[in-house]
Amino acid sequence: MALKTLTSYYEVLGVGPTAEAETLRKAYRRLARKHHPDVSTDPRAHENMARINEAFETLIDPNRRNEYDAMLAGDVVEESQDDRIRRQKPVVVRLIQRLQGHKTPVYATAFAPDTAQLVSSGFDNEIIWWNEAGFPVRRMKVEQGVISTLRAFSLDRLAAAGSAENQVSFCRLDEDKLESWKAASEEWVGALAVSPDGQSVATGSLHNTFSVIDTTTGECRYRSAHHDGSVMAVAWSADGKVLASGGADARINLYHGETGERIGTISQIRSAVTAIAFSPDGQYLAAAGVDLSIRVFTLSDGNLVKMMFGHTKVVESLAFHSNGWLFASGSRDGTVGLWNAAKGIGNVRIEASNRPISTVSFSLDGTRLAAGGQDKLVRLWEVVAKDEA
């Protein structure tokens, strides 16, 4: 397993890692003359120029460049390295285990907040609880419905949801008691998210609608049709007060979690939205797009903070670290990305698999990162990250 860059900012500008300020300026001017939307006929000119701008702005600023260089240097930590080196780097990850137990692709991962025990589920609806040694200690097969998302509340309490054709399914496990239901829907649901309290499931459909279903009754609490395209991603804020839906219309709508009232729209996105995540402190909203960008917005005003690139295929999952600035991305290119929401830097990836990654998640204390995907494995990393960006 290697940590490396996926087209680093130096490569974007076509300069070496020791390039001085004047070299950076010359490279930027040269690229701007070729890629600026005013002169380029390339349909991706705006994205190309945004990437060039981001690379230049990061490398021309000494402080941001030092931080970026540290991120690039964040290679796998050997046991012999001392703690001083670990503390100097903003993020250090170390592969702990490759967990083998699923017979089908892994669709969801979650950590129990009280014990930090990892739970995962596969395409065959089997849920596995893993111990610290990396072995399954419990298995449960959900016979009815489909599981595509998990939320753990404690070691023995979790909720799961999924959809197939025109039906949404939900199950709740409380110790040994399993409750489940199916809700008929006229829509084809492609995105789901369980609320932080487990009382609601948000869904997005291919027919442009966004809904919230009560997990106790199976009834629809509210539904909206504010998108002009398929709703491809949904997410809850950590406190459950805000909901977000991202669509093929290149927009993100924000809703009041309790009433469903639309409270805002983010439109500074140039492609269909494939994944959304809120930072735990409610400061940032990260969104991934079909154009392979990851955009970070401030939730208070919806303003774009940064746009970043790195993956070569679509991102399917985003998850924030407990420190509020670090977040992870899982992509169909088989890599896991680590990004700094506060400073808009990153472009560091973990080459996890030769198959797509479907899910990423952090433990509540931020010391573990899990990823699962089409190769049926769950990978677990140790994470050391600064509290502040």
Disulfide bonds with the S-S distance in Angstrom:
none
